[in-house]
Amino acid sequence: MTVPGIEHVAVVGAGTMGNGIAQVCATSGYRTTLIDVNAEAIERAKKTIAQSVTKLHSKGKISDEARDHALKGIQTSTDLSAAADADLVIEAATENKALKLQIFADLDRLCHANTILATNTSSISITEIAAATKRPQHVIGAHFMNPVPLMALVEIIRGYNTNHATLSTILEFTQSLGKTPVEAADYPGFISNRILCPMINEAIYCVMEGVGTPEAVDTVMRLGMNHPMGPLTLADFVGLDVVLAVMDVLYEGLGDPKYRACPLLRKMVAAGHLGKKSGRGFYVYNE
Ligand code: 3HC
């Protein structure tokens, strides 16, 4: 069941998170528009969505109607103005503060006054993003987890001025996607990345200091702690650049040296070894 008042959802950014979010919006029955400045990214996103919904459908996890809606019903555009008549916009652009502030200022200008503007940021302050608009009461964090179609959690973050109506609409909306929303306060890294990224960072220190090989570290955490993926496999999957960006936000925002990024992480990012997306991180990936 879709949420009353939310008919059209626009997703800004067609990368891993954006295409996953657009997919679950479409399979849940929302009119969905996927926007990215890069037409190639949109084409890649369409292929990823098609593969994912075909798989989920073959396993009986989604209906014929949901699959068809995601395959044929998602509108795409390279122009942000395609979000103008959306009831809800979910921004999932690159994790870059200046870029997000610009997108929110533009969305604020383009969208009607009551449109809710949500951001999928994994670590940037919702209060700061909201301050780029003239509607901070309608701005909120909705942090989805990767891979979006499989992961049940959405972390919901109110900015300093987010009002209750926006919060309750987003809680209902994420539930309508079949997800479980959990509220977190607007502090660096919220709950998820405040815990996850320091754990990954510590795993990288273990490799740098020779405590264990990547395989050993991952096996310990998989078999010893029942994590579905070891922390270094997960780091490759999330992107080492993303992990580094979050560590830097935690370090700057909380001012505690315990959040310093591991030098090996910084070196690997500088070398372009970003994980799965670049073909190499702690492990090597062949297509
Ligand atoms: N859509 C549809 N199906 C998918 C899919 C997708 N996007 N991704 C994987 N699958 C399918 C696989 O094809 C596979 O299908 P099969 O059984 O028919 O072969 C099935 O799901 C299971 O996948 P795998 O066998 O590859 O692996 P797992 O059983 O380990 O499950 C996983 C995959 C759910 C990703 C699991 O490994 C997991 O939970 N990993 C941890 C993920 C995690 O921690 N995510 C959070 C990252 S942090 C984040 O997002 C926040 C950010 O801010 C950093």
py3Dmol code that shows the C-alpha trace and the ligand (Angstrom):
import py3Dmol

protein = """\
ATOM      1  CA  MET A   1       0.000   0.000   0.000  1.00  0.00           C
ATOM      2  CA  THR A   2       1.403   3.365  -1.010  1.00  0.00           C
ATOM      3  CA  VAL A   3       1.287   6.300   1.400  1.00  0.00           C
ATOM      4  CA  PRO A   4      -1.505   8.867   0.817  1.00  0.00           C
ATOM      5  CA  GLY A   5      -0.063  12.132  -0.455  1.00  0.00           C
ATOM      6  CA  ILE A   6       2.991  10.426  -2.005  1.00  0.00           C
ATOM      7  CA  GLU A   7       2.252   9.515  -5.580  1.00  0.00           C
ATOM      8  CA  HIS A   8       5.378  10.558  -7.463  1.00  0.00           C
ATOM      9  CA  VAL A   9       8.887   9.895  -6.099  1.00  0.00           C
ATOM     10  CA  ALA A  10      11.961  11.335  -7.803  1.00  0.00           C
ATOM     11  CA  VAL A  11      15.358   9.805  -7.069  1.00  0.00           C
ATOM     12  CA  VAL A  12      18.394  11.972  -7.805  1.00  0.00           C
ATOM     13  CA  GLY A  13      21.545   9.993  -8.617  1.00  0.00           C
ATOM     14  CA  ALA A  14      21.566   6.739 -10.589  1.00  0.00           C
ATOM     15  CA  GLY A  15      24.541   5.091  -8.862  1.00  0.00           C
ATOM     16  CA  THR A  16      24.391   1.965  -6.708  1.00  0.00           C
ATOM     17  CA  MET A  17      22.193   3.517  -4.025  1.00  0.00           C
ATOM     18  CA  GLY A  18      20.013   5.597  -6.343  1.00  0.00           C
ATOM     19  CA  ASN A  19      19.154   2.720  -8.653  1.00  0.00           C
ATOM     20  CA  GLY A  20      18.333   0.471  -5.696  1.00  0.00           C
ATOM     21  CA  ILE A  21      16.089   3.128  -4.162  1.00  0.00           C
ATOM     22  CA  ALA A  22      14.334   3.766  -7.494  1.00  0.00           C
ATOM     23  CA  GLN A  23      13.809   0.019  -7.875  1.00  0.00           C
ATOM     24  CA  VAL A  24      12.120  -0.453  -4.503  1.00  0.00           C
ATOM     25  CA  CYS A  25       9.980   2.663  -5.012  1.00  0.00           C
ATOM     26  CA  ALA A  26       8.808   1.310  -8.362  1.00  0.00           C
ATOM     27  CA  THR A  27       8.187  -2.247  -7.144  1.00  0.00           C
ATOM     28  CA  SER A  28       6.181  -0.783  -4.241  1.00  0.00           C
ATOM     29  CA  GLY A  29       3.830   0.969  -6.663  1.00  0.00           C
ATOM     30  CA  TYR A  30       5.096   4.557  -6.704  1.00  0.00           C
ATOM     31  CA  ARG A  31       5.402   6.548  -9.903  1.00  0.00           C
ATOM     32  CA  THR A  32       9.187   6.822 -10.004  1.00  0.00           C
ATOM     33  CA  THR A  33      11.582   9.114 -11.852  1.00  0.00           C
ATOM     34  CA  LEU A  34      15.319   8.458 -11.809  1.00  0.00           C
ATOM     35  CA  ILE A  35      17.463  11.514 -12.502  1.00  0.00           C
ATOM     36  CA  ASP A  36      21.194  11.734 -13.184  1.00  0.00           C
ATOM     37  CA  VAL A  37      23.271  14.280 -15.094  1.00  0.00           C
ATOM     38  CA  ASN A  38      25.092  11.359 -16.696  1.00  0.00           C
ATOM     39  CA  ALA A  39      23.015   9.515 -19.325  1.00  0.00           C
ATOM     40  CA  GLU A  40      25.396   6.524 -19.221  1.00  0.00           C
ATOM     41  CA  ALA A  41      24.835   6.144 -15.481  1.00  0.00           C
ATOM     42  CA  ILE A  42      21.092   5.984 -16.180  1.00  0.00           C
ATOM     43  CA  GLU A  43      21.597   3.254 -18.785  1.00  0.00           C
ATOM     44  CA  ARG A  44      23.748   1.249 -16.339  1.00  0.00           C
ATOM     45  CA  ALA A  45      21.117   1.741 -13.633  1.00  0.00           C
ATOM     46  CA  LYS A  46      18.361   0.419 -15.921  1.00  0.00           C
ATOM     47  CA  LYS A  47      20.383  -2.746 -16.568  1.00  0.00           C
ATOM     48  CA  THR A  48      21.090  -3.250 -12.857  1.00  0.00           C
ATOM     49  CA  ILE A  49      17.426  -2.779 -11.993  1.00  0.00           C
ATOM     50  CA  ALA A  50      16.357  -5.209 -14.726  1.00  0.00           C
ATOM     51  CA  GLN A  51      18.767  -7.894 -13.447  1.00  0.00           C
ATOM     52  CA  SER A  52      17.723  -7.398  -9.834  1.00  0.00           C
ATOM     53  CA  VAL A  53      13.943  -7.447 -10.393  1.00  0.00           C
ATOM     54  CA  THR A  54      14.232 -10.439 -12.727  1.00  0.00           C
ATOM     55  CA  LYS A  55      16.111 -12.341 -10.016  1.00  0.00           C
ATOM     56  CA  LEU A  56      13.717 -11.306  -7.236  1.00  0.00           C
ATOM     57  CA  HIS A  57      10.738 -12.220  -9.427  1.00  0.00           C
ATOM     58  CA  SER A  58      12.205 -15.633 -10.304  1.00  0.00           C
ATOM     59  CA  LYS A  59      12.520 -16.334  -6.567  1.00  0.00           C
ATOM     60  CA  GLY A  60       8.878 -15.347  -6.012  1.00  0.00           C
ATOM     61  CA  LYS A  61       9.874 -12.320  -3.893  1.00  0.00           C
ATOM     62  CA  ILE A  62       8.032  -9.773  -6.050  1.00  0.00           C
ATOM     63  CA  SER A  63       4.852  -9.997  -8.130  1.00  0.00           C
ATOM     64  CA  ASP A  64       4.535  -9.854 -11.938  1.00  0.00           C
ATOM     65  CA  GLU A  65       3.050  -6.397 -11.574  1.00  0.00           C
ATOM     66  CA  ALA A  66       5.932  -5.121  -9.393  1.00  0.00           C
ATOM     67  CA  ARG A  67       8.525  -6.505 -11.821  1.00  0.00           C
ATOM     68  CA  ASP A  68       6.790  -4.999 -14.845  1.00  0.00           C
ATOM     69  CA  HIS A  69       6.437  -1.640 -13.140  1.00  0.00           C
ATOM     70  CA  ALA A  70      10.179  -1.550 -12.386  1.00  0.00           C
ATOM     71  CA  LEU A  71      11.077  -2.751 -15.901  1.00  0.00           C
ATOM     72  CA  LYS A  72       8.805  -0.404 -17.824  1.00  0.00           C
ATOM     73  CA  GLY A  73       7.455   2.216 -15.445  1.00  0.00           C
ATOM     74  CA  ILE A  74      10.565   4.096 -14.260  1.00  0.00           C
ATOM     75  CA  GLN A  75      10.894   7.446 -16.026  1.00  0.00           C
ATOM     76  CA  THR A  76      14.408   8.782 -16.443  1.00  0.00           C
ATOM     77  CA  SER A  77      15.877  12.215 -17.026  1.00  0.00           C
ATOM     78  CA  THR A  78      19.207  14.041 -17.088  1.00  0.00           C
ATOM     79  CA  ASP A  79      17.475  17.226 -15.929  1.00  0.00           C
ATOM     80  CA  LEU A  80      16.720  17.958 -12.271  1.00  0.00           C
ATOM     81  CA  SER A  81      13.531  19.760 -13.277  1.00  0.00           C
ATOM     82  CA  ALA A  82      11.971  16.296 -13.831  1.00  0.00           C
ATOM     83  CA  ALA A  83      11.595  16.333 -10.028  1.00  0.00           C
ATOM     84  CA  ALA A  84       9.424  19.482 -10.150  1.00  0.00           C
ATOM     85  CA  ASP A  85       6.077  17.752  -9.589  1.00  0.00           C
ATOM     86  CA  ALA A  86       7.337  15.027  -7.227  1.00  0.00           C
ATOM     87  CA  ASP A  87       5.765  14.653  -3.793  1.00  0.00           C
ATOM     88  CA  LEU A  88       8.999  13.232  -2.436  1.00  0.00           C
ATOM     89  CA  VAL A  89      12.549  13.579  -3.726  1.00  0.00           C
ATOM     90  CA  ILE A  90      15.251  11.223  -2.486  1.00  0.00           C
ATOM     91  CA  GLU A  91      18.736  12.497  -3.234  1.00  0.00           C
ATOM     92  CA  ALA A  92      21.371   9.795  -3.618  1.00  0.00           C
ATOM     93  CA  ALA A  93      24.135  11.690  -5.419  1.00  0.00           C
ATOM     94  CA  THR A  94      27.849  11.349  -4.719  1.00  0.00           C
ATOM     95  CA  GLU A  95      28.821  11.822  -1.068  1.00  0.00           C
ATOM     96  CA  ASN A  96      30.156  15.350  -1.560  1.00  0.00           C
ATOM     97  CA  LYS A  97      28.861  18.134   0.652  1.00  0.00           C
ATOM     98  CA  ALA A  98      29.175  21.003  -1.851  1.00  0.00           C
ATOM     99  CA  LEU A  99      27.356  18.954  -4.489  1.00  0.00           C
ATOM    100  CA  LYS A 100      24.536  17.992  -2.125  1.00  0.00           C
ATOM    101  CA  LEU A 101      24.071  21.593  -0.930  1.00  0.00           C
ATOM    102  CA  GLN A 102      23.791  22.709  -4.559  1.00  0.00           C
ATOM    103  CA  ILE A 103      21.276  19.961  -5.414  1.00  0.00           C
ATOM    104  CA  PHE A 104      19.124  20.864  -2.407  1.00  0.00           C
ATOM    105  CA  ALA A 105      19.202  24.583  -3.246  1.00  0.00           C
ATOM    106  CA  ASP A 106      18.121  23.699  -6.810  1.00  0.00           C
ATOM    107  CA  LEU A 107      15.404  21.270  -5.675  1.00  0.00           C
ATOM    108  CA  ASP A 108      14.082  23.900  -3.271  1.00  0.00           C
ATOM    109  CA  ARG A 109      13.715  26.304  -6.179  1.00  0.00           C
ATOM    110  CA  LEU A 110      12.170  23.735  -8.555  1.00  0.00           C
ATOM    111  CA  CYS A 111       9.776  21.708  -6.389  1.00  0.00           C
ATOM    112  CA  HIS A 112       6.423  22.779  -4.967  1.00  0.00           C
ATOM    113  CA  ALA A 113       6.437  24.104  -1.403  1.00  0.00           C
ATOM    114  CA  ASN A 114       5.233  20.910   0.280  1.00  0.00           C
ATOM    115  CA  THR A 115       7.539  18.465  -1.462  1.00  0.00           C
ATOM    116  CA  ILE A 116       9.581  16.496   1.050  1.00  0.00           C
ATOM    117  CA  LEU A 117      13.285  16.519   0.245  1.00  0.00           C
ATOM    118  CA  ALA A 118      15.090  13.485   1.642  1.00  0.00           C
ATOM    119  CA  THR A 119      18.780  12.712   1.426  1.00  0.00           C
ATOM    120  CA  ASN A 120      20.455   9.320   1.436  1.00  0.00           C
ATOM    121  CA  THR A 121      23.674  10.833   2.798  1.00  0.00           C
ATOM    122  CA  SER A 122      25.658   8.347   4.856  1.00  0.00           C
ATOM    123  CA  SER A 123      27.351  10.922   7.038  1.00  0.00           C
ATOM    124  CA  ILE A 124      26.770  14.574   6.132  1.00  0.00           C
ATOM    125  CA  SER A 125      24.722  16.677   8.593  1.00  0.00           C
ATOM    126  CA  ILE A 126      21.024  16.772   7.679  1.00  0.00           C
ATOM    127  CA  THR A 127      20.756  20.138   9.452  1.00  0.00           C
ATOM    128  CA  GLU A 128      23.423  21.595   7.142  1.00  0.00           C
ATOM    129  CA  ILE A 129      21.804  20.154   4.015  1.00  0.00           C
ATOM    130  CA  ALA A 130      18.404  21.484   5.144  1.00  0.00           C
ATOM    131  CA  ALA A 131      19.909  24.933   5.662  1.00  0.00           C
ATOM    132  CA  ALA A 132      20.620  25.111   1.913  1.00  0.00           C
ATOM    133  CA  THR A 133      16.832  25.313   1.415  1.00  0.00           C
ATOM    134  CA  LYS A 134      14.027  27.606   2.542  1.00  0.00           C
ATOM    135  CA  ARG A 135      12.058  24.571   3.765  1.00  0.00           C
ATOM    136  CA  PRO A 136      14.238  22.929   6.437  1.00  0.00           C
ATOM    137  CA  GLN A 137      11.056  21.569   8.074  1.00  0.00           C
ATOM    138  CA  HIS A 138      10.544  19.352   4.995  1.00  0.00           C
ATOM    139  CA  VAL A 139      14.116  18.026   4.782  1.00  0.00           C
ATOM    140  CA  ILE A 140      15.059  14.675   6.317  1.00  0.00           C
ATOM    141  CA  GLY A 141      17.666  11.917   6.108  1.00  0.00           C
ATOM    142  CA  ALA A 142      16.618   8.508   4.743  1.00  0.00           C
ATOM    143  CA  HIS A 143      19.769   6.402   4.736  1.00  0.00           C
ATOM    144  CA  PHE A 144      19.255   3.159   2.829  1.00  0.00           C
ATOM    145  CA  MET A 145      21.678   0.250   3.022  1.00  0.00           C
ATOM    146  CA  ASN A 146      23.439  -1.496   0.136  1.00  0.00           C
ATOM    147  CA  PRO A 147      22.155  -3.626  -1.615  1.00  0.00           C
ATOM    148  CA  VAL A 148      18.926  -1.676  -1.221  1.00  0.00           C
ATOM    149  CA  PRO A 149      16.557  -4.350  -2.598  1.00  0.00           C
ATOM    150  CA  LEU A 150      17.805  -6.882  -0.003  1.00  0.00           C
ATOM    151  CA  MET A 151      18.527  -4.834   3.093  1.00  0.00           C
ATOM    152  CA  ALA A 152      15.696  -4.227   5.542  1.00  0.00           C
ATOM    153  CA  LEU A 153      16.979  -1.108   7.298  1.00  0.00           C
ATOM    154  CA  VAL A 154      16.479   2.563   6.542  1.00  0.00           C
ATOM    155  CA  GLU A 155      18.031   4.934   9.057  1.00  0.00           C
ATOM    156  CA  ILE A 156      15.877   8.046   9.469  1.00  0.00           C
ATOM    157  CA  ILE A 157      17.517  11.266  10.607  1.00  0.00           C
ATOM    158  CA  ARG A 158      15.708  14.462  11.527  1.00  0.00           C
ATOM    159  CA  GLY A 159      17.567  17.703  11.016  1.00  0.00           C
ATOM    160  CA  TYR A 160      17.331  20.423  13.681  1.00  0.00           C
ATOM    161  CA  ASN A 161      14.221  21.897  12.040  1.00  0.00           C
ATOM    162  CA  THR A 162      12.559  18.797  10.522  1.00  0.00           C
ATOM    163  CA  ASN A 163       8.906  18.784  11.576  1.00  0.00           C
ATOM    164  CA  HIS A 164       6.874  15.907  12.893  1.00  0.00           C
ATOM    165  CA  ALA A 165       4.680  15.619   9.779  1.00  0.00           C
ATOM    166  CA  THR A 166       7.756  15.068   7.592  1.00  0.00           C
ATOM    167  CA  LEU A 167       9.110  12.472  10.012  1.00  0.00           C
ATOM    168  CA  SER A 168       5.852  10.526  10.195  1.00  0.00           C
ATOM    169  CA  THR A 169       5.398  10.592   6.397  1.00  0.00           C
ATOM    170  CA  ILE A 170       8.911   9.215   5.878  1.00  0.00           C
ATOM    171  CA  LEU A 171       8.452   6.539   8.531  1.00  0.00           C
ATOM    172  CA  GLU A 172       5.247   5.414   6.804  1.00  0.00           C
ATOM    173  CA  PHE A 173       6.803   5.687   3.356  1.00  0.00           C
ATOM    174  CA  THR A 174       9.822   3.502   4.192  1.00  0.00           C
ATOM    175  CA  GLN A 175       7.491   0.933   5.765  1.00  0.00           C
ATOM    176  CA  SER A 176       5.454   0.946   2.552  1.00  0.00           C
ATOM    177  CA  LEU A 177       8.689  -0.113   0.769  1.00  0.00           C
ATOM    178  CA  GLY A 178       8.828  -3.150   3.056  1.00  0.00           C
ATOM    179  CA  LYS A 179      11.698  -1.642   5.073  1.00  0.00           C
ATOM    180  CA  THR A 180      12.170  -1.121   8.798  1.00  0.00           C
ATOM    181  CA  PRO A 181      12.923   2.513   9.639  1.00  0.00           C
ATOM    182  CA  VAL A 182      15.025   3.315  12.710  1.00  0.00           C
ATOM    183  CA  GLU A 183      15.490   6.866  13.940  1.00  0.00           C
ATOM    184  CA  ALA A 184      18.958   8.221  14.648  1.00  0.00           C
ATOM    185  CA  ALA A 185      19.965  11.710  15.772  1.00  0.00           C
ATOM    186  CA  ASP A 186      21.851  14.069  13.497  1.00  0.00           C
ATOM    187  CA  TYR A 187      25.425  13.426  14.662  1.00  0.00           C
ATOM    188  CA  PRO A 188      28.322  12.434  12.369  1.00  0.00           C
ATOM    189  CA  GLY A 189      27.838   8.939  10.932  1.00  0.00           C
ATOM    190  CA  PHE A 190      24.418   8.600  12.630  1.00  0.00           C
ATOM    191  CA  ILE A 191      24.259   5.086  14.174  1.00  0.00           C
ATOM    192  CA  SER A 192      25.162   2.826  11.238  1.00  0.00           C
ATOM    193  CA  ASN A 193      28.385   4.380  10.038  1.00  0.00           C
ATOM    194  CA  ARG A 194      29.460   5.481  13.535  1.00  0.00           C
ATOM    195  CA  ILE A 195      29.794   1.782  14.289  1.00  0.00           C
ATOM    196  CA  LEU A 196      30.429   0.146  10.910  1.00  0.00           C
ATOM    197  CA  CYS A 197      33.237   2.325   9.539  1.00  0.00           C
ATOM    198  CA  PRO A 198      35.429   2.290  12.697  1.00  0.00           C
ATOM    199  CA  MET A 199      35.071  -1.513  12.674  1.00  0.00           C
ATOM    200  CA  ILE A 200      36.215  -1.655   9.040  1.00  0.00           C
ATOM    201  CA  ASN A 201      38.996   0.857   9.809  1.00  0.00           C
ATOM    202  CA  GLU A 202      40.226  -1.343  12.668  1.00  0.00           C
ATOM    203  CA  ALA A 203      40.203  -4.359  10.338  1.00  0.00           C
ATOM    204  CA  ILE A 204      42.435  -2.364   7.966  1.00  0.00           C
ATOM    205  CA  TYR A 205      44.826  -1.557  10.844  1.00  0.00           C
ATOM    206  CA  CYS A 206      45.009  -5.318  11.494  1.00  0.00           C
ATOM    207  CA  VAL A 207      46.169  -5.840   7.910  1.00  0.00           C
ATOM    208  CA  MET A 208      48.582  -2.871   7.976  1.00  0.00           C
ATOM    209  CA  GLU A 209      50.184  -4.018  11.236  1.00  0.00           C
ATOM    210  CA  GLY A 210      50.436  -7.623  10.061  1.00  0.00           C
ATOM    211  CA  VAL A 211      48.017  -8.951  12.678  1.00  0.00           C
ATOM    212  CA  GLY A 212      46.316 -10.917   9.910  1.00  0.00           C
ATOM    213  CA  THR A 213      45.912 -11.172   6.153  1.00  0.00           C
ATOM    214  CA  PRO A 214      42.663  -9.818   4.644  1.00  0.00           C
ATOM    215  CA  GLU A 215      41.464 -13.422   4.316  1.00  0.00           C
ATOM    216  CA  ALA A 216      42.259 -14.132   7.978  1.00  0.00           C
ATOM    217  CA  VAL A 217      40.533 -10.956   9.214  1.00  0.00           C
ATOM    218  CA  ASP A 218      37.429 -11.667   7.145  1.00  0.00           C
ATOM    219  CA  THR A 219      37.270 -15.324   8.129  1.00  0.00           C
ATOM    220  CA  VAL A 220      37.514 -14.446  11.829  1.00  0.00           C
ATOM    221  CA  MET A 221      34.595 -12.039  11.548  1.00  0.00           C
ATOM    222  CA  ARG A 222      32.495 -14.362   9.355  1.00  0.00           C
ATOM    223  CA  LEU A 223      32.953 -17.573  11.267  1.00  0.00           C
ATOM    224  CA  GLY A 224      33.633 -16.112  14.694  1.00  0.00           C
ATOM    225  CA  MET A 225      30.993 -13.391  14.748  1.00  0.00           C
ATOM    226  CA  ASN A 226      28.570 -14.688  12.130  1.00  0.00           C
ATOM    227  CA  HIS A 227      28.854 -11.548   9.995  1.00  0.00           C
ATOM    228  CA  PRO A 228      27.523 -12.341   6.496  1.00  0.00           C
ATOM    229  CA  MET A 229      30.613 -10.737   4.944  1.00  0.00           C
ATOM    230  CA  GLY A 230      34.004 -10.033   6.507  1.00  0.00           C
ATOM    231  CA  PRO A 231      34.756  -6.318   7.091  1.00  0.00           C
ATOM    232  CA  LEU A 232      37.295  -6.099   4.246  1.00  0.00           C
ATOM    233  CA  THR A 233      34.973  -7.765   1.743  1.00  0.00           C
ATOM    234  CA  LEU A 234      32.305  -5.346   2.934  1.00  0.00           C
ATOM    235  CA  ALA A 235      34.727  -2.406   2.566  1.00  0.00           C
ATOM    236  CA  ASP A 236      35.403  -3.463  -1.043  1.00  0.00           C
ATOM    237  CA  PHE A 237      31.665  -3.735  -1.617  1.00  0.00           C
ATOM    238  CA  VAL A 238      30.842  -0.310  -0.068  1.00  0.00           C
ATOM    239  CA  GLY A 239      33.870   1.387  -1.717  1.00  0.00           C
ATOM    240  CA  LEU A 240      37.082   2.289   0.105  1.00  0.00           C
ATOM    241  CA  ASP A 241      36.638   5.935  -0.886  1.00  0.00           C
ATOM    242  CA  VAL A 242      33.246   5.941   0.865  1.00  0.00           C
ATOM    243  CA  VAL A 243      34.715   4.374   4.009  1.00  0.00           C
ATOM    244  CA  LEU A 244      37.520   6.963   4.006  1.00  0.00           C
ATOM    245  CA  ALA A 245      35.067   9.844   3.532  1.00  0.00           C
ATOM    246  CA  VAL A 246      32.988   8.628   6.487  1.00  0.00           C
ATOM    247  CA  MET A 247      36.078   8.242   8.709  1.00  0.00           C
ATOM    248  CA  ASP A 248      37.107  11.804   7.869  1.00  0.00           C
ATOM    249  CA  VAL A 249      33.605  13.078   8.728  1.00  0.00           C
ATOM    250  CA  LEU A 250      33.700  11.202  12.068  1.00  0.00           C
ATOM    251  CA  TYR A 251      37.200  12.510  12.830  1.00  0.00           C
ATOM    252  CA  GLU A 252      36.344  16.119  12.008  1.00  0.00           C
ATOM    253  CA  GLY A 253      32.849  16.115  13.454  1.00  0.00           C
ATOM    254  CA  LEU A 254      33.582  14.323  16.724  1.00  0.00           C
ATOM    255  CA  GLY A 255      37.167  15.548  17.182  1.00  0.00           C
ATOM    256  CA  ASP A 256      38.328  12.283  18.739  1.00  0.00           C
ATOM    257  CA  PRO A 257      41.599  10.709  17.502  1.00  0.00           C
ATOM    258  CA  LYS A 258      40.037   7.252  17.784  1.00  0.00           C
ATOM    259  CA  TYR A 259      38.314   7.999  14.459  1.00  0.00           C
ATOM    260  CA  ARG A 260      41.538   8.659  12.486  1.00  0.00           C
ATOM    261  CA  ALA A 261      41.521   6.870   9.139  1.00  0.00           C
ATOM    262  CA  CYS A 262      44.058   4.067   8.825  1.00  0.00           C
ATOM    263  CA  PRO A 263      47.026   5.202   6.643  1.00  0.00           C
ATOM    264  CA  LEU A 264      46.690   2.026   4.566  1.00  0.00           C
ATOM    265  CA  LEU A 265      43.073   2.960   3.740  1.00  0.00           C
ATOM    266  CA  ARG A 266      44.204   6.429   2.640  1.00  0.00           C
ATOM    267  CA  LYS A 267      47.010   4.951   0.543  1.00  0.00           C
ATOM    268  CA  MET A 268      44.733   2.447  -1.201  1.00  0.00           C
ATOM    269  CA  VAL A 269      42.241   5.187  -2.075  1.00  0.00           C
ATOM    270  CA  ALA A 270      45.080   7.365  -3.419  1.00  0.00           C
ATOM    271  CA  ALA A 271      46.216   4.409  -5.547  1.00  0.00           C
ATOM    272  CA  GLY A 272      42.708   4.052  -7.001  1.00  0.00           C
ATOM    273  CA  HIS A 273      42.104   0.681  -5.342  1.00  0.00           C
ATOM    274  CA  LEU A 274      38.542   1.476  -4.350  1.00  0.00           C
ATOM    275  CA  GLY A 275      37.167  -2.054  -4.088  1.00  0.00           C
ATOM    276  CA  LYS A 276      34.741  -3.880  -6.312  1.00  0.00           C
ATOM    277  CA  LYS A 277      33.840  -0.866  -8.448  1.00  0.00           C
ATOM    278  CA  SER A 278      37.469  -0.286  -9.514  1.00  0.00           C
ATOM    279  CA  GLY A 279      38.232  -4.008  -9.882  1.00  0.00           C
ATOM    280  CA  ARG A 280      40.636  -4.056  -6.947  1.00  0.00           C
ATOM    281  CA  GLY A 281      40.603  -3.334  -3.233  1.00  0.00           C
ATOM    282  CA  PHE A 282      41.557  -5.875  -0.586  1.00  0.00           C
ATOM    283  CA  TYR A 283      40.643  -8.475  -3.205  1.00  0.00           C
ATOM    284  CA  VAL A 284      40.794  -8.564  -7.006  1.00  0.00           C
ATOM    285  CA  TYR A 285      37.535  -8.656  -8.999  1.00  0.00           C
ATOM    286  CA  ASN A 286      37.185  -9.872 -12.538  1.00  0.00           C
ATOM    287  CA  GLU A 287      33.973  -9.160 -14.369  1.00  0.00           C
TER     288      GLU A 287
END
"""
ligand_1 = """\
54
3HC
N 19.051 -7.731 -6.153
C 18.552 -8.978 -6.230
N 19.222 -10.062 -5.819
C 20.466 -9.866 -5.311
C 21.044 -8.581 -5.188
C 20.291 -7.475 -5.648
N 20.744 -6.224 -5.584
N 22.279 -8.721 -4.643
C 22.476 -10.027 -4.415
N 21.372 -10.704 -4.814
C 21.157 -12.151 -4.755
C 22.352 -12.905 -5.247
O 22.353 -12.950 -6.654
C 22.114 -14.267 -4.639
O 21.179 -14.983 -5.416
P 21.315 -16.574 -5.585
O 21.096 -17.126 -4.213
O 20.208 -16.902 -6.530
O 22.673 -16.812 -6.122
C 21.461 -13.931 -3.300
O 21.011 -12.551 -3.403
C 22.403 -14.056 -2.148
O 23.584 -13.366 -2.464
P 25.010 -14.014 -2.295
O 24.943 -15.502 -2.356
O 25.940 -13.293 -3.184
O 25.505 -13.609 -0.874
P 24.842 -13.556 0.554
O 23.999 -14.724 0.873
O 26.020 -13.227 1.397
O 23.865 -12.296 0.555
C 24.090 -9.970 1.086
C 24.261 -11.071 0.030
C 22.631 -9.775 1.434
C 24.631 -8.690 0.419
C 24.881 -10.360 2.386
O 26.188 -10.720 2.055
C 24.932 -9.237 3.375
O 23.999 -8.994 4.119
N 26.075 -8.512 3.417
C 26.245 -7.371 4.267
C 25.674 -6.179 3.579
C 25.828 -4.935 4.406
O 26.390 -4.949 5.479
N 25.296 -3.852 3.870
C 25.393 -2.592 4.513
C 26.537 -1.860 3.878
S 26.798 -0.342 4.665
C 25.811 0.711 3.862
O 25.159 0.409 2.908
C 25.809 2.066 4.406
C 26.678 3.002 3.633
O 26.394 4.304 4.094
C 28.171 2.737 3.767
"""
view = py3Dmol.view(width=600, height=400)
view.addModel(protein, "pdb")
view.setStyle({"model": 0}, {"cartoon": {"style": "trace"}})
view.addModel(ligand_1, "xyz")
view.setStyle({"model": 1}, {"stick": {}})
view.zoomTo()
view.show()
